[in-house]
Amino acid sequence: MLKDQQEMIISKYAELYDILVTKDNILRQIKELVDFSFILAEIGKNYNSTQGRGAEDPIRMFKYLMLKDMHEISDEDLVERTRCDMSFKYFLDLAPEETNLIHPTTLTKFRRLRLKNEDILDKLIGKTLIIALENGIKLGKALVVDATHTRAKYHQKSMEEVLLERAKKLRRDVYQVDETMKGQFPQKLVNPSLEEVIGYCDEVAQVVESNARLSIRENIKKRLNYLKEGLSDTQAALEETGDYEARVGHKSVDDPFFGYKTHISMTEERLITAAVITSGEKPDGAELQTLIEKSQANGIEVEEVIGDTAYSGKENLEYAEEKDIKMISKLHPIISNGVRNEEDEFTFNKDANLFVCPAGHLAVRKARTGKKNTNTNQTMTYYFDIQTCKKCSQRQGCYKEGAKSKTYSVSIKSKAHEAQMHFEETEYFKTRYRERYMIEAKNSELKNQHGYDVAISSGLFGMRVQGAISIFNVNIKRILTLIKQNKGE
């Protein structure tokens, strides 16, 4: 049950915060900048207002998730650090002497039950842009677009390997302290099932927990918490669904990844205006129109879009022309010139420079066919692994039984998209296209400072929550920087 009003905490030690949490502390700055009461309006409907025991303050729970995102620590270590970190307590509106903190599992429940709004990502981005405008920050009329990759928490092989790796690292740290512990752990498994791995890892955790001399050591404690959190998330994933939504995508022809994509648009002031999260195999360009429309819904007047060749597809160019938007995106010879009469679901992956079939399989090679300087257009033919096609779950209507090869061809017309080709040659296009680099830095910030290179939970829902918190954090931090710049600090 959600309480009608938030509790005010009064402490005779509150003045400690003025001494220990200085004005340049990032958490103090965020707290002074953001009125977090909007959280109640956004997620309050996910609580029962009349039944059940009193719920933890949703604002404080949301702030806990912000701290977790900023510091890349487990739920248990986050709560433990809050006990002694005055800046954490100040940010969370706790009294300096407060010791009765939440149980770490409360954060897991909050993520799954209270942030289930489908539009939570859009709402949080929109809120940051409102804060920017309220602080006199101009958002401009140009968008820079790109997609960043996030590897799944459990890689393509299995969840078993992830859990066993965590257990192995925990045992290794224990042995460094006490080699006699080797005889107290359960026997290592051979070709185990997931259920056997869960049982094994649970036993390993119990052995360490029962030995107070080991479990109080900081490095062992962190390994133990990491293993226990993995066990909890695995069990939750098994209960929620047996289908995993991560898919194989390609950063290049030789660099596949298993996970998700976050398609992002941002202003030239480096504020993210919209994001769409998909499985890893989805093409970048297909989300452009959605990013533009979401940005417009957040109050951005879009006159230009700057992006790489993934966004120069025919549909996007036609859409931009219809909406009177300049497309600062170089044409790819295949995307811009490739034409097929029938509608299909094959998509072009600009990173691998190959087509991807509807099932997500990448072509293995390509070849140009046809003769030059004839009345017949040449074609680019893409070849797929026939053995993969034979076993594919979507082979019906795509693979012909008994066929010795599977190909996909597009026509190459050198004179297509002449207007865009001409635009590319202008000095204006060349100057504006150089601005595309800034979104690469934003992707790097998400991954290196907020742990966005790896998903912290399973499924698209978990990825949306992670994206919502991370993007909210990076936007708020950027707003603080812009405010300082505007003040000349």
Residue, then its C-alpha position, 0 to 999 in steps of 0.5 A: m500500500l502506498k502511503d498518502q504522504q512521504e515521511m519527514i525525517i528529522s535528526k539532530y545530526a542533520e548539520l553533518y550533511d552541510i559539512l560532509v556533502t559539499k556543494d560540488n558533490i554530484l549527488r547534492q547537485i542532482k538533489e537540488l536540481v530535480d524535484f523527484s515528486f514526479i515519480l509518485a505520479e508516474i508509478g503510483k498507479n502500480y501500488n494498491s492505495t487501500q490494501g497491504r502494508g505500507a510500501e517503501d517510499p517510491i522516490r527513495m527506491f528510484k534514487y537507490l536505482m540511480l545510485k546502483d546505475m552510477h556505481e555498478i554494484s549489487d543490490e546488497d552492496l548498495v544497501e551496505r554502502t548506504r550505511c556508511d556513505m553520508s552522500f548516499k544517505y543525504f541523497l536518499d533523504l535518510a537521517p545520518e544515524e539511520t541504520n534501519l535500511i531496506h532489504p536488498t530484495t526490495l529493490t528487485k521487487f521494485r524493478r519488476l513490479r513498480l516500474k512496469n509502465e511500458d512508457i517509463l523510458d519515454k517518461l523519464i527522458g521527457k522529464t529530463l528535457i523539461i528540466a533542461l528547458e526550465n533551466g534555460i538550456k536550448l535544445g536546438k532543431a537537429l538530432v544526432v542518431d545512432a544505436t549502441h549494443t548491450r550484451a545480454k546478461y547471459h551470453q548465447k551459450s547458457m546461463e549455466e556457464v555464467l553462474l559457474e563462472r561466478a562460483k569459480k571466482l568466489r572459490r578462487d578468492v576463498y582459496q587465496v585466504d584458506e586452501t583447506m576450504k577445498g575439501q568443504f565445497p561440493q564436487k565440481l559438476v560434469n555436463p550439468s543441467l541448469e537445475e544442478v548448477i543452481g543447486y551447486c552454486d547455492e551450496v557454494a554460497q552456503v559454505v562461504e556464508s557459514n564461515a564468518r571468518l571468510s564472509i566478512r572479507e570485502n573481496i569475498k563478500k562482493r563475490l558472494n553477493y554477485l553469485k547470490e544475485g545471479l541465482s536470484d535473477t536466474q530463478a526469476a527468469l525461469e519463473e517469468t518466461g522460458d523464452y529469452e528475448a536477446r538475439v544475435g546482432h553484428k557490430s561487424v562481419d567478424d564481431p557478432f554479439f548476443g543481446y540488445k540494441t538501444h537506438i538513440s537520438m540526441t541534440e547537439e547539446r548532447l541531451i538524449t531526446a528519445a530511445v528505442i530498445t530492441s533485440g540485437e538483430k534489428p537494423d538501425g535505420a528502421e527505428l529512425q521515424t520512431l526516434i523522430e516522432k518521440s523526440q517531437a513528442n518531447g518538444i523537439e522541433v526537428e529540422e535535421v537528422i545526422g546519422d551514419t549510412a544505416y539511416s539512408g534507406k529509401e523509406n527514411l529519405e522519403y519520410a524526411e522529404e515529406k516532413d521537410i527534414k534534412m537528412i545528413s546521412k551518406l548514401h550506402p550503395i546497396i541501401s540506396n540503390g538496392v531495389r526488389n519488387e516484392e515486399d520482404e523482411f530481409t534487412f541490410n546490416k551496415d556494420a557487417n555490410l551484408f543482408v540479414c534474413p528474417a530469422g536473424h542469420l547473416a549472409v556469409r558472402k556476396a557477389r556482383t552479378g551481371k555485365k556492365n554497360t548493358n541494358t540490364n542492371q547488375t545485381m548484388t547477390y548475397y549467399f546464406d549458409i544452406q545448412t543453417c537454412k535447412k534447420c531454420s524455424q522460419r524456412q517455410g516460404c523462404y527455403k525451398e526443400g532440396a535447394k543447394s543454395k539460398t541467395y538474396s539479390v538486389s538491383i544496383k541502379s547507379k542513378a537512384h537518389e540523385a538529389q541526396m547524392h547531390f546534397e552530399e557534395t555540398e559544403y553544408f552537408k560535409t560540415r554538418y556530417r562531422e558532428r556525428y562523432m558526438i553520439e559515439a562519445k555518448n554511447s561510450e559514456l553509457k557503457n563505461q560509466h554506467g555499465y550499459d555494455v552488459a544487461i543487468s537482467s533478462g529480457l526486453f522489460g529489464m533492458r528498458v528499465q536499465g535504459a530508463i535509469s541510465i539515460f535519466n542519469v546521463n541526461i541529468k549529469r549533462i544538464l548540470t554541466l550545461i548549467k555551469q557552462n551557461k553561468g561561465e563556471 
